[in-house]
């Protein structure tokens, strides 16, 4: 009652069914033909999904966001979830993970460009413009999935609906600020990758792929003011990862479709294939936060 009395007049405590439904839909995209439904109840928001697998995927995604959620034992055999509120430990764990993701994105600004160029190299039978579009689209999807798997899905939300606890209101406010910062860095990664792909496609006509790739990364680093970043490490990691993951070279249209899939080719650890990424755990200690509690103190690097 005291928390409700102290709540700003333009805010109301409770749960946002639309945000919960969006998280579940994004978590189960392509895995469940039955559309999820959210129903507000006195106990919380009940989410109905089409399969137990979809329910497990949605439950993991909601917990990673910071929700207090559980699978219901019901006549629908584990296909329903109940979101009862926000978890303090879950929100804290997410803040730790988001700071780590933000740090990694800012520490290796050309990793997505290196992975995109490596994707493009594996499409020899595809026209250059089409190969670049496939490589850039796949790398963007892979990067988004990498972020979601580590620090939670970014979904639209109603800013007027907030947790009942004022402490969790502040935690959620910080999490949404970090979401915006991560989204900005993702788009910067994609812009660098798009520019590097254009340079690579042009230069590979007159030089070998290795030389063209390294040069494209270096020039993209100069264009986007990446603080003297040479791109050598990202290029080496992308090549090593591709050699480890690459099967016997296939041919034909099916290879083009396969190369466009997220997480097919990646740098050695970043972006890492989503299937091998560890989930956010409540056991992560606050001391593990890179850069301290208020990281980042300023936005890394100059921006064009």
N, C-alpha and C positions, 0 to 999 in steps of 0.2 A: 504494500500500500504506500509506503514511504517512497519507494523507487518510482511508482507511478505518479505520485504527487510532484516529484522532482523532474519528471520527464518534460522536455520542452513541448509547448502546445502543438507544434507541427509534427510531433512524433507520437507514435502509439506502440505500446509493447505488444508483441505477438510474433506470429510466424507468417512468412510470405509464401503462400501456396504456389504462386506463379514461379518464384525463384526455385523452390523445391522441385517443381515439375520440370523446369528447364534443365536443372542439373541431372535429373533422372533420364530425361530424353537424350541429352548429350552423352551421358555415360553408356547408354544402351543403343546408341545409333548403329543401325546395321545388324543388331543382334536380336531384335525383338520386333515382330511385325505388328504386335498388338500395342496400340497407343496407350501410354501411361495415363492414369487419371488420379487427380488429387482431390480429396474430400476433407474439409475442415470439420473436426469433431471437438468435443470438450476435452479430450485427452491429447489433442495435437492434430497434425495433418496426416491422414491416412493415404498412402500411395498404393494404387493397384497396378500391378505389372502383369505381363502376359506369360511369364515363365519364371521358374526359380533361378535360372541363370541370370536373367535380366534383373531379378530382385537382388541377387548377390552383387552384381556390378553396380547397381544403383546405391545399395547400402554402403559399399566401399567408397563411392564417390561422395555421398552425403557426409560420411564420417571424416573424409579428408577435408571437406569444406569447414567442418567444425560443428555439424549438427549432432544432436543426441538422437540417434535413430536405432530401431531394432526391427528384426523380422518377426512377423506375427504368426502364431500358430492358429490357423484358421481353416475353414473348409476349402479355401483356395490353395492349400498345400504349400505354404511358404512363399506365395507370390505377392503378398501384401507387406508393406512396411508402415511403421508408425514413427513419425518425427515428432518427438515430444518437446523439443526446445533446442537451445544451444548448449554445447559442452564447453566448460571453461578450459579443461585440459586439451580438448580438441582444437579450440581456437588458438591456444598457446602453441600447440604443436604445429599448427598451420603457419603461424607467424615465423617460427623457426625455419620451416621449410621454404617459405616465400623469400626470406632474406637470403637463404642459400642459393635459390634459383636466381634471384636478382644479382647476386654476386657473380655467379657463373656466367650469366648472360653478358654482364659488363666486362668480365675478365677475358672473354674470347669472342670479340665482336665479329670475326670473320668465319666462325665455325660453320654457320649455315651456308655461307657462300662456298666454302670448300666442299661441303657435302653436296650442294647443288651442282657444282661443276663436275664432281665425280659421278653423280647421277647422269648428267648430260653426256659424259664420256661413254656411258654404257648403252647409248642409243644411237649406234652408228648408222642404222638404216632409216632413221627418222629425219625429216627435213630440219635444218638448224633452228628455225623459228619455233617449230612444234616441239622439238627436243628441249629447247630452253623453257617453254611454257610448262611442259610436263615436269621438268626438273625443279622449277621454282614452285609450282603448285604442290608437288610432293614434299619438298623441303619445308614449306610453310606448314603443311598439315602435320608433318613429323615434329616440327618444333612446338606447335601447339599441343600435340599429344604428349610430348616430353614434359612440358610445363604442367599440364593437367595431371599427369601421373605422379608428379612429385609434390605439387603444392595446391592442387585442386582446380576444378573447372571454373572458368570465368563465365558467369551467366547473368543476364539482366535481372535487376532487383528493384524493389520499391524502396527508395531511401527513407520513406516515412515510417516503415515498419522496422522496429528495432527489438533487440532482446529485452526481457524484463529486468535483467540485472544491469545496473549502470556500468559495472566493471566490464561486462561483456559488450555493452554498447561501445565502449572505447576500443576494446580489442577488435570488434567488427569494423569500426571506423578505420583503424590502422590497416586491417586486412584489405579493405577496399581501396585505400590509397596505394598499397603495394600492388594490388591487381592492376591499377592504372599505370603504375611505373613499369611493371612487367610487360603489359600490352605495348607500351611505348618502345621498350627495348626489342620486343619481338618484331614490331614493324620496322625498326631500324635494321635489325638483322636481315629482314626480307629485302629492304631497299638496297643494302650492301650486296646481297646475293644477286638481285636482279641486275645491278650495274656490272658486277663481276662476270655474270653469264654473258652479257652483251659483249664485253671485252674479250672473253674467252672464245666465243663463237667467231668473232672477227679475226683474232690472232691465230687461231688454230689452222686457218687456211694457209698460213705462211710459215708456221713453226710447229714443232712437235707439241703434243697435248701437255706434257709435263711442263715444258717451258711456258706455254701459253697459260696454263693454269696458275703457275707461280706468279707470272707477270700480272695476270688479271687481278689476283688477290692483292699484290703490292700496289697497283694503281688504284684499286678500289679503296684501299686503306688511306692513300693520299687524298683521294677525292672526299672521303667522309671523315677526314681528320682523326684517324684512329691512333693518334699519339705515337707515330713512328712504327706502327704495327706492320711487320713484313709479311705475315701470312704463312711463313714457312712451317710453323708448328701445326697449324690447322691443315695445311696441304699434306703434310706427312702423315698426320693422323687419319685423314680421310682416305688416303691411298692405302695405308695399312689396314684399316677397317674393311675397305672394299675387297682387298685381297683375301682377308680372312672369311668374309661372308659370301664371296662370289662363287657360285657353282660353275660347272662346265658351261662355257658361254653358249646360251641358247640363241635362237634366231627366230625371226618371224614376228607377226603382230602380238603374240602372247607375251613376248619379252618386253615390248613397249608398255603393255598394261601392267606387267609385274614391276617394272622399274618405277612406275608412277605411284606405287603403293607406299604409304608412310612407313618409315623405319626400315626400308629395304637396304639403303646404304647410309652409313653414318660415320662420324668421326669416332675415334677410339672410345671416348666416354661421353661425348657431347656433340650433337644430340644422340642419346643412347636409344637403342630400340626399346619401344614401350613395353614389350613383353617381359623384358628383363629388369625393368626399373622397380626399385623397392617402394612400397607404399609409405606414406607418412605415418610415423608411429608416435603414440603418446609417450614413449619411453625416451624420446630425444630430450636431452638436457638443455636447459636455457643457456648454459655456458657454451654450447656448441654454435651459438649464433655468430656468424662472421661479422666482424666490424663492430660488435657491441650492440647494446639494446636498441640504440637509435640509428643503426645502419639502414640506409646510407645517409651520411651527414650531408652529402651533396651528390648531385647527379654525376656519374663517372664520365669523364672525357668531354671533349667539345663536340657539339652537334652542328651539322651543316645547316 
